[in-house]
Amino acid sequence: MNIWENVRIAMESLWGNRLRSFLALLGIVIGVFAITTMVSLGKMLTAGINNSLESVASRSVIVQPDYNTGLNLRRVKPADLDALARLPVTMNPQLQLTVQYERLDGKRHTLSTIGSNGDLPKIDPGVKLAKGRFFTTEEAKAGLPVAVINPSSVRELLGGTNDPLGKVIRIYFPDGSRSEVTVIGVIEPLPVLFGGDTPMAYMPTPFLWRMHPDTRRDEYDYVIMRVREGFDEKEVERQAKSIMVNRYGTGIFMVQSIASLQTVLGTITGTLQIGLGFIAGLSLLVGGIGIMNIMLVSVTERTREIGLRKALGATSSQIRTQFLIESSLLTMVGGAIGIALSAITLALIAKFVPFLSVFILSGSTVALALFVSVGIGLIFGVWPASRAAKLDPIESLRYE
């Protein structure tokens, strides 16, 4: 009997017990779906993080206080900027603060505020204007009460108006003081990773120094240095670390490049993938046990058939092969269905979840899922197949 004849008999047997076959492969479907989806989601998450970092802070090195040292943090000062300016970078010192704003309903809510020295789109290509303009360096030095907001702020602060330019926002500072700022521009949405869906506003740094009680003049929360083309990002990171250590000692400032951050995040998401894949793999184990149980029942029900085939000359090896083909075929079909469901799920996630908009279902993942599912069929089909092969033909023919 050739292999195709065995496949035909296996398909007829499985089709003849459709409900039982479906219930048996359901565990495989769930297991393959879970593994494929978890592994692919991990890759999509990594791609989403990298894309967000590249779009906002490509080829950048960030210098900021080491927040692990407690509350007595050193701030970046002009002398630090002068020392770092020797590197092949474009400097972008900023403040990171929170204020409150008053919505149309009279309630106050938090507004994230970034202090800038002006002309930010010229310094940071990740900041793009959708409407209006950004305040200039001269306007920033003068400490004018102006703001450039994001689309979420247009919705939350201004009720979603189509013409936000020129509108006035009343903001409140932690000491109880308040000020009114005029909207002069709207930026394009930032990635979700950088708070793209929460209200945020850029304001001149000197204005925040003057108004916000938690700031001191000539001190910045951090500085983003964009590395010029032709220079190595990690080498600039190393030199910046050396400069800050020489000035303050170790453990005072953190210096990290986006490339290093991507490596760390890649390690974290990779570990997460392995952990989730292992957990999902447990469902495959359960599915394999279900396959084994179903095949054992099938051997019992087909005892007379096995005896008849042996009486007509079928060898133990042929009987064993027959049942292994059935279990492998069952798990292969389950694996294919699981992969199809995973592809549909991932496509829906990529369509409706902005941060995971990159659809990833690699051929290696699909091949691995099919290989594992068929392997499950072979492993858990060995015992039923061996039991069928060992049946005595005479006793089998007498079986009722």
N, C-alpha and C positions, 0 to 999 in steps of 0.2 A: 504494500500500500504506500503510495507516494505522499509527499507532504501536503499537496493540494487536496487530496482525498481526505486526509486527516482534518484539514481546515474546514472542508465542506461539512463533514460529519459534526465537527465542533460547533459550527454555526447553526446547523439544524437542531442540535441538542439545546443550545442556549436559547434559540428562538422558540423552541417547544416549551420552554419554561421561562417565558418572558418576564413575568412579575418577579419570580425568584432571582433571575439574572439581574434585573434592574435594581432590586434591593441590595444585591451583593456588590454591584459596581458603584452604588451610591457613596459608599465610604471612600472608594478610590477617587471618585469625582471630587468630593469635598477635600480630600487630602491634596490632590494635584492642584486644585483651584487655590487652596490656601498657600501652598508653597510657591507656586508661580506668581500669585498676586503679591505676596509678601516680599519676595526677592525683587520683583519688578518695581514695586512701590519704593523699596529702598534705593534703587537706582534712580527713579524719578525724583525722589527727595534730594539725593545728591546733586542731580542735574539742576533742580530748582534752586538749591542753595548757591551753587556755583554761578548760575546765570544771574541771580540777584546780586551776588558780590561783584561779578564782572561788570554788570550794568551800572552799578552805583560807585564802586570803589576799585575799578580795575587798576592794576599796577600801583597800588598804594601801600604806604607804610603808616601805621597809626602810633602816635606817642601819647600816652595817657597815664595818669597816676595809677599805681598798683593798689587796687581797691582791697586787696587781701591784707593790707597793713593796718586797716581800721579807719577811723573817722578823721584822723589828723593827716589829711592828704596834701601833698605838694601840688601846686598848680603850675601849668606851663606859663613861663614869663617871657617878656621880650628878649632877655639875654639868652634864654634857651633857643628861641627862634633864630637869633643871630648865629648861634653856634651850629644849629642844624642847617642853616642856609648855605653852608659850605658844601653840602651834598648836592648831587644833581637832581634836585626835586623842585616842585612848585608847592609853596606853603599855603595851607588853608587852616588857620587856627579858628576854633569855634567854641562857643558856650553851649551847654545842654541844660535847659532849665524848664520848669513847669510854672504856668500861671493859670488863672481861671478866667473863663469868659461867661458872659450872661446870655443865655439863649432867649429866643423869643418868648418862651413861657416864663421867663423870669428866674429860672433855676441856673445855678452855676455849675460848670463842668470844667474838667482839666484840659488845658491846651498845652501840648508839647511845643517848646520854643527853642529855636536854634539861633544863636547869635553869630552874625557874619560881618566881615569887614567890607562887604560890598563886591559887586561885579562877579558874583559866584559862578554864573554860567561860563565865564571866560576861564575860570580856574578849574572848575569841576565839570567835565563833560556829562556826568551823570545827572546833573540838574538841568532840566530843559523847561523852557517856558511854554505854557499853553496859551496864556493871555497876558497882555500888559508887558511889563518890564521888571527887571531887578533893580534894586536901589544901587546907586553908584558908590564908589569909594568915598567921594566927597560928601555925599548924603550920609553915609555911615559915620564918617568922622564928625559930622555935625550933630550926630545923635538924633536924627529926625524920627518922629513917631510914625514910621511907615512899616508895612508888612507885605510879604509875599507868601501866600497861603497855598495849601494843596486842595485838590477837589473835595476831599472829605470835609475840610473846613468851610468850603462854599456851601455844602449841604447843611452842616451842623450849626455854623455860626450865622449864616446869611440866608437860611431857608431855601437853598438851592436856586437862587436867583441866576438868571442868564447873563446879567451884567454886574459882576461883583466889583469891578474896578471903580474906585472912588468911594466905595462904601466904608463906613466907620465901624470899627469893632471896639467895644469897651472891655478892657482886661483889668484883672485885679491881681495884685501882688500879695505875697504871704504876710507882709506887715500891715495889710489893710488898705494901702494906697491903691489908686487906680489911675488909669490913663486911657486915652482913646487913640487908636492907631488907624491909619488910612490904608486900605488895600490898594496896592499899585500893580500887583501881578499875581498870576496863578501858575504854579508849576504843573508839569505832567505828573500823573500818579507814580509814586515810588513803589518798588516791590513790597509785597506783604511782609517780607522778612525785616524791612526797615520801617515798619509802621505805616505802610502806604494807605491803610484804610482807617487810620485814626487822625483826628484833627491835628494839624501841625502848621507852624508859621515860622518863616525866617524874619528876623528883625535885626536892625543894626546893633552891633556889639556895644558901642558906647551908650546907646539908649538903655540897654539892659544893665550895663554897669551903673548908670545913674539911678535907675528905677528899682531894680531888683535887690532886695536886702541880702541875698545869699551870694552876691558877687563882690569882687574887689577889682578896682580899675587895674588894667594891664595884667590881668590873670585870665587864663583860658582853661577850659576843662580838658581839652585835647587838641591835637593838631594832626590833620591828615596831610601827608606828604605824597604827592603824585610823582612817581619816578619818571624821569624823562626817557624818551625812546633811546635805545642803544645801551642802556645801563641795566645791570642785573638787580632785580628787586630784592633778592635775598642778601646780596652783598651790601646794598644800601641799608637794609634792616640791620645787618651786623655792625655797620659803621655807626648808625644812629644809636644802637645799644651802647656801643663803646663811648660815644659822646656823653650820653646821659649818666652812665656809670661813673665816668671820670668827674662829672660835675656833682653828683649826689650820692654815689655809692650804689650798691646793689639793693634791689627790693623796693626802690622808691618809685620808679617809673616802669611801666610796661611798654615794650616796643615790639610790635608784631606786624608782619606784612600780610597782605591778603592771601598771598600764595601759601604762607605757613598756616593761616587760618583755614584755608581750603583743605590742606593736608590733614589737619586735626579733625575737622568736621567729616572728612572722608573716612577717617579711621573710626569715628563714632558711629556714623551711619552704616559702615561695613560690619561693625560688631553687632549693631542692632539688627541688620539683615540676617546674620548667622543665628542670633537668638530667636528671632521670629520664625525663621525657616525651620529651626529645630523643633519649636513648639508645634508648628504646622505639620511637621513630619510625623508627629505622634498620631495624627488623624489617619495618615497613611498606614501606620502600623495597625490601627484598629480596623481599617479597611482590609488589610491583608488577612487578618484573623477572620473577618467575615467571609472572604473568598475561600479560605481553608474550610470553614464550616460548611459552606454551600457545596463545595466539591466533595466533601465527605458524605454529605447527604446524597449527592448525585451518584457517588460510587455505590452506596447502599441501594438506591432505587434501580440502578442499572446492573445489578449483580447477574441476573439471568442473561442480559445482553453480553456482558463480559465473558460469561461462561460459554455462550454460543460462539462468540468470535474466537475464543481460544480453541474450542472444539473444531472449528473450521480452519485452524492453522495459524491464527494470530499469535505472535510471540509476546512474552512479557514486556520486552522493550517497546513493541508497537503499542501495547495497551498503555504503558507508562507515558509514551510520547503523546498519545491521544489526549490524555487528561492534562498534561502540561500545556498542550496547545490551547485547550479550552480555558484554562485559568489565565494564560498569557493573553489570549484574545479578549477575555473579559476585562482584564486590567488595562489593556491597550485602548479599548473603546472608552473605558472610564477616564483614562488619561486624556484622550482626545477631547472628550466633552468638558473635562475640567479646564483644559487649556483654552478652549473656545469661550467658556464662561469667563475665564480670567481676562481674555483679550477684550471682551465686551465691557467688563467692569472697569478695566484700566482706561479704555477709550472714554467712558463716561466720566471718570475722575479727571482725565486730562482736559475734557471739555468744560466741566463745571467748577473745577477747583483751580483758580488762577495760579497758585504757587506750584502746582504739580501739572503744569500745562504741557510738559514734554512727555509724549507717549513713548514708553520704552517697554518692548517685549522682545528680547534678543533671541536669536536662533539657538544660542547655547543654552538659554534657560528652557526653551521649548524642548530641545533635544534631551536635556538632563531630566526634565519632568517625565517624558515618554520612557526614557531608559529606566528611571526609578520605578515607574508604574509597571512596566513589563517585568523588571527584576522582582518586584513584589509578587507578581503572579507566579513566577517560576519558583521563588523561595517557598511561598505558602502553598504552592501546588504540588510540591515534592511528596509530602506525606500522603495526601489522597491518591496521587498517581502511583506511588509505591504500593499502597494498600490494594489498589485495583490490580496492579501487575502480579501481586502475590496470591490472588484468589485462585482456589482450585477449580478447574473447569467443571468437574463432576458435581462438586458441592454447589457450585454456582447455578448449574442447570436445575438442581433440586430446590433452589431458593424460592420461596413464595413471598 
